Amino acid sequence: MKFMQIYDTTNRLAQEIKQSEEYVNYKMAKQALNLNSSLKEKMAQFEQKRYETQLMAMQTGKQDEEKMKEMQNLYAELVEIDEAKKFFEAETKFNIMIADINKIIGEAIRDVI
């Protein structure tokens, strides 16, 4: 019976996440971004640069300064656009919430992992 309670609790957590201010704001910011095709394209370019930069750092243990600078320049351009700025703010708040949840769960099971 305890086994099913864990799944019930997890499903409740999932619903609470979807009803959270952080999730709702992030989803709305993403939808607003997607309405502007040129901004959506710029964001896709930024995400690609961010991914490449992170991947390089993980694989080599060091940053590619050129890619980092390109990503920073693109970010600086994007945050001047209201929809993009709101998206980045909402994304950050949502990611912090998810990281906090993961940390709580991780600490609860730390002794077995």
C-alpha positions, 0 to 999 in steps of 0.5 A: 500500500505504501508503494501506491502512496508514493505514486499518488504523492508524485502525481500530486506534486506534478499537478502542483508544479503545473499549477505553480506560478513559476510553471504558469509564467514560464509556459505563458512566456514561452507561448508569447515567444513562439508567436514572434517567428524571428524572435523564436529563431533568435532564441533557437540560435541562442539555445544552440550556442548555450548547448554547444558551450555547455557540452564543450565544457562538460567534455573538455573541462574548459570553456570555448571562449569564442562560443561563450562570447557569441552566446553572451552577445546573443543573450545581450541582444535578446534581453533587450527584447521584452518577450525574451527578457520575460522568458529568461526571467520565467525560465530562471524562476522555474529552473530554480524551483525544479532544482530545489525540488530535486535537491530535497528529494536528493537529500532524502535519499542521499544515504542510499545513493 
